[in-house]
Amino acid sequence: MIPLLKMLLEILDFALMILTWIIIIQAIMSWLVGFNVISRYNEFVSAMWTALDRITRPIYDPIRRIMPDTGPLDLTPIAVLLILFVLRNIVISGLLQQLANASL
């Protein structure tokens, strides 16, 4: 039972790490679009933007309802990254340490 739980926690940690990178890539891409370095009229950029938006919108929407409106500055990605940091580095690593101690 413990190896299965450990494997599931490691898979969850990996998925959260991938989500962290997706959010960082989307933030950088939004800056590049905002400063006219890349254009959303480009087919590849448009497809990438749509894909990233479809992945992150279900995560951002509940947090956007809670956070105050800051105008054109969207702080939602920062809030999500903080939540992911806490989940990965405190919750999951703590559970993995407890499982390691329990198996000894």
PyMOL commands that set and color helices and strands:
alter all, ss='L'
color gray80, all
select helices_A, chain A and resi 2-34+43-66+76-103
alter helices_A, ss='H'
color red, helices_A
deselect
rebuild
show_as cartoon
